[in-house]
Amino acid sequence: MRRREFITFAGAAAATSLPSMAVRAVERIIKIVVLGDGFTSGAWLPAGRNFPDRLEFALKAKGQSVTVINAGVAQDSAANGLARLDRSVPDDTDAVILQLGANDMTRGRNPDVTRTALAAILQKLRSRHIPVLLCGARPHANLSDAQRKAFETMFSDLASEYGVLFYPAFDDAFVDDAQLKAADGFHPNPAGIEAVVTRILPQVEALIRRTGR
C-alpha cells in the first residue's frame, strides 16, 4: 500500500471511531443523593452493606450509569434533614431519594411538625429542579390513633401535592420479619436492605427517567 493510500485509510478509520469515542466521553453519570436517617445511613450494618451502596450496585447491574450518595444520618428527624439540606444535597445532584419521618414517629412527634419540614424540603428541591422519590414509613405502634391516621396519609398527600414519585413504606420489606432486622429490632440487617432494594428498584429507575437522561 502506497503512503498516500495508507494515510487516507487511517484517517477514515479514525473518523469512523470518533462518534463512539465522543459518546463514551460525554456519557453522564446520574448522581442520586439519599437524604435519610438510620434506615438508609447504615446503622447496625457492616461497611458496604448500607442502602445507597447496595442500590448503586443493583442499578449498575442493570446497566445504569449512576452514583448513589449516602446522605443519611442515624436518628435524624425531618427537621434535622431540612436543616442540613443544602450541604447534604450539592449543586450537581440529579435526583434525591427522601427517606425521613420514621424517627419522628418513634418519638411521638406532632405530625404537623414533620409534615411542615418535609414540605419545606420538597419545596426547596422543586425550586432547584431536582426530581424526588419520597419514601414513607409504617406508623409506629406507640402513636395515638389520631397521630397514626395523620402519619398514614401525610406521605402520600405530600407526594401528590408536590408531584413527586412515591414509595409508601421504606420499612415495609423488613418490619414484619425478625430475620430481616438488626439486633435492635428496628433497623434492617443486610438481608433486610437487599429486600428493600429489590422492592424499590422500579421506582428508582422511574426517578432516573425523570432526570431527563
Secondary structure, 3 states (H helix, E strand, C coil): CCHHHHHHHHHHHHHHHHHHHHHHHHCCCEEEEEEECHHHHCCCCCCCCCHHHHHHHHHHHCCCCEEEEEEECCCCCHHHHHHCHHHHCCCCCCEEEEECCHHHHHCCCCHHHHHHHHHHHHHHHHHCCCCEEEECCCCCCCCCHHHHHHHHHHHHHHHHHHCCEEECCHHHHCCCCHHHECCCCCCECHHHHHHHHHHHHHHHHHHHHCCCC
